[in-house]
Amino acid sequence: AQSVAQPEDQVNVAEGNPLTVKCTYSVSGNPYLFWYVQYPNRGLQFLLKYITGDNLVKGSYGFEAEFNKSQTSFHLKKPSALVSDSALYFCAVRDTARDSSYKLIFGSGTRLLVRP
Amino acid sequence: NAGVTQTPKFQVLKTGQSMTLQCAQDMNHNSMYWYRQDPGMGLRLIYYSASEGTTDKGEVPNGYNVSRLNKREFSLRLESAAPSQTSVYFCASRGGPSGNSPLHFGNGTRLTVT
């Protein structure tokens, strides 16, 4: 079965420090991977995606993610965290089953808390 | 641009009541989706519509029905609400035929069933 795991419910980091939010996946075939962010009382916003090519993907708000095929991971990173980065982050993978070309499978989410 | 618009923002129902959640997008997207978000469970797909005139079940379709009214609008109906349907509901749309374009989400409908 295809799945996405975000092993940490919450990540705490001090402002100015680097941050990492972890994601691992399990799919058959080549993965299409996404990161989304959700601020309070809002819908999810797209941050970045990996489809093919360079393993380091850059996205919005200074975020980047590293695709690692051997470890089946797609961790979200930022060199220097801001208090305004505090939000709920979701990793997602495209379901590659034959009859589900358009569906995304989401992880359970990781709450990022950046303290001043 | 408004993007994806959902109405209502909040709703309280009694068990057994029915209601329809409305969703409209102004981005000329082909595909539309309904997800529910529950604490610790991420987002789960209820129904989706790959194109106008088609709808398909997602991961958790029981207790729901959908209508793709036209290219812009995709509604979700609860015929007989149950407390287990208390959740936050998100509508999303996607442009382009491939699976690598991102979803655009509305701001959600917070539903409580008592």
Interface residues (C-beta under 8 A of the other chain):
Chain A: D9 Y32 F34 Y36 N41 R42 G43 L44 Q45 F46 K49 I51 F90 R94 S101 Y102 K103 L104 F106 G107 S108 G109
Chain B: V4 S31 Y33 Y35 G40 M41 G42 L43 R44 L45 Y48 A50 G58 F90 A92 R94 G99 N100 P102 L103 H104 F105 G106 N107 G108
